[in-house]
Structure formats: structure tokens, C-alpha cells
Amino acid sequence: MTCIILFTDFGPSGPYVGQMESALLQAAPNIPVINLLSNAPTADPRLSSYLLAALRHSFPINSVFLAVVDPGVGGERKAVVLHADGQIFVGPDNGLFNTVAVQAQNAQWSEITWKPKVCSMSFHGRDLFAPVAAKLAVSAAEDLLQPFDRNDLSDWPHDLAEVIYFDHYGNAMTGLRYQETYGGKTLTINGTAIKQAGAFGDVGEQQAFWYKNSSGLVEIAVNKGRAEQQLALRLGMQIGFSSFDSRWLS
């Protein structure tokens, strides 16, 4: 079953998500729409790309991701579609889809050549990307696209040893996919050494720990507390492990 998944930095309030949903409803009224995330790292496609790459695994083949973290809207960046391992990603060509592409077994890029009759220079999410996502959810719509080869991602890291997102509870997700080689190691961030635990109940209240989260990423938390505040964390802050080897990121 096809569905359209929204991934944006539009925020939990304001009209923008609703306007995109309206555009999707008009173009593809029978396709379910899931608002996955509206608080991706603001105007930060790089950090957002690692979050998108982790979250996409909760959705089936044929899912269409309408992803908009687009600080360069109205500028020279391309509008693109990425086909990756049976899923489709529609949005700006600003790095937002790069992590999906480098982690995928099969990635094919296309530029969106279709143009709407009316397109706001500041809201391509509603006027350009949403109609294309709807069309791709309904049919192949290859006439909207021009394939191109992407040969400039050899230096894009498959994983990122940085904080990429804070959830509602103040837990800090990182861009590192958990590997067994991390097990038992001490994580260091902002001058604080943090031990691994399997679950929140394995540590005392207000104690910080790191663990493998439900999306397979290394995450930092405080039991019955907020890691973001207690550890003075911020987006983009780097992490390390005892005996950390940069080759793990390849």
C-alpha cells in the first residue's frame, strides 16, 4: 500500500503542514498521508538527512516521502526525486537525501522538470513538491522527471558522530547507527563520560546513559530527566567513544 510521509522543519504550529496536506488531498485524495515529523533540525538539511535515513525504515516499500528542510528555497538548488531501495523521496537537492542515498543498496536520482502553473518562491513544499509526491504515489509519472548521475557523494559520511535531534523528552539522538563494536564503551560528550545501559530502568533516577534507540541509533538520555538540559547539549555537538576508531564510520 502506498502512503505519503511528511518530514519537515515547519514546526508544530502554523499553517504550512496543513497547506501541504491540502495540496496532497486535492491531487491524491485516496492516498493516506502521515505527518511523521514537523520539527526536523531547523534549516539544517545535513543533520536532518541522518534523521530521515533512520526513520524511513519504519515504512514499507512504495512509500513516498515528501521531505522539506529547505533554507535555500527559491534559489539555485535543484528539485529532485530519489528512488532508494523501493522508497521514493521528493524534495530539495541540498543534502537532505544524501544519507539515504549513501546508505541505500540502490539509489537513483532524477531532477523534477515539471513546473506548476503557479509556484510561490518561498513555498515549494506546497506548490511543487507536494503535487509531484502525489503524482508519484498514484502512478510512475516518469514524464515529470529527468534522471541524472550523482557522482559527488564519495565524501559524504555514512554515519555522523553528532547530536542530530532532541525528542519531546529531551533525549538526544545521534547520527550513529549502533554497532556491536560500541557495546560496553563509554560515550563522551561535552566533557561528560556516559556509560551504556540497555533501558531506562537499568539506571537510577536523574542518571545519564546511552543506548541503542528504537530506530537503531545511538541515543543519550537521563532517566526521569532531560539530557538536553542536564548535559547542556546542542544540535551538532560531537560525541566520541573510548577507543573510538573513525573507521567505524565508513
Secondary structure, DSSP 4 states (H G I P E B T S, - for coil): ---EEEEESS-SSSSHHHHHHHHHHHH-TTS-EEEEES-SSTT-HHHHHHHHHHHGGGS-TT-EEEEE--TTTTSSPPEEEEEETTEEEEEESSSTTHHHHHHSSSEEEEEE----SS--TT-HIIIIIHHHHHHHHHS--GGGEEEE-----TTS-SSEEEEEEE-TT--EEEEEEP-GGGTTPPEEETTEEE-B-SSGGGS-TT-EEEEE-TTSEEEEEETTB-HHHHTT--TT-BEEETT--GGGG-
